Amino acid sequence: MSRGPWRWVSGWDVMVTRPLGLLLLVVACVLGFVVLSDEVHEGDTQDIDERIVRSLRRPEDPGLPRGPWWLAETARDVTSLGGFPVLALLTAAVCGFLVVARRYRTSLFVLSAIVGGWILNALLKNLFHRPRPSVVPHLTETMSTSFPSGHAMLSAITYLTLGALLAQFAEHRRVKVYLLSVALVLSVLVGCTRVYLGVHYPTDVLGGWVAGLAWALFVTVAARTVRRRSPALREEAQRPVE
């Protein structure tokens, strides 16, 4: 009997649920980030980056973004979903839920994984120290360097990690796909708004996405390894929510 539109998910499940498949994806993301960062460091992407950023502004006034009047305000609202306050509150809320549900070890692991990703982003920013775009006026405030995009990387780390966690509690494959799809869409939207608002080059956002995905996949591998070796953590994952 055909499984309809979910048939393709089966093959994907086989790859991403096996440790080797996940590790290969991590390696691919790391290599992709290394190649991209080298191109950015050498300035090979600067011209195309600036062209894309300029193309999103009106030719007669670079301070005005293309699109209807409400689009810039909407972009500022969406971009806040990748900001530290929102992500910190979301992480605290989820970890609080896990504590209330008596999943103490899982809560500690999730908190460590997300905070570790935030620290990694800060280290990468200090390492590359790329200046923010100067070809157009910024439409929102910024406080750090440009590469990789903190909003893109942190949203990918946080939403994908939490999405994978919630997917563990779902019994049906379509629910798992939905949760991970929402996490991906949120990360993509946040990254796109950073370019539209003129505070990041496209390669900054791409670097953030790739680094964030690599970290989220690495955390998934670590979670499976720890759960396999820790009976207490495995028991927590299998225990129904009371």
Beta strands, then each sheet from edge to edge (+ up, - down):
strand 1: 57-58
strand 2: 61-65
sheet 1: 1+ 2-
end
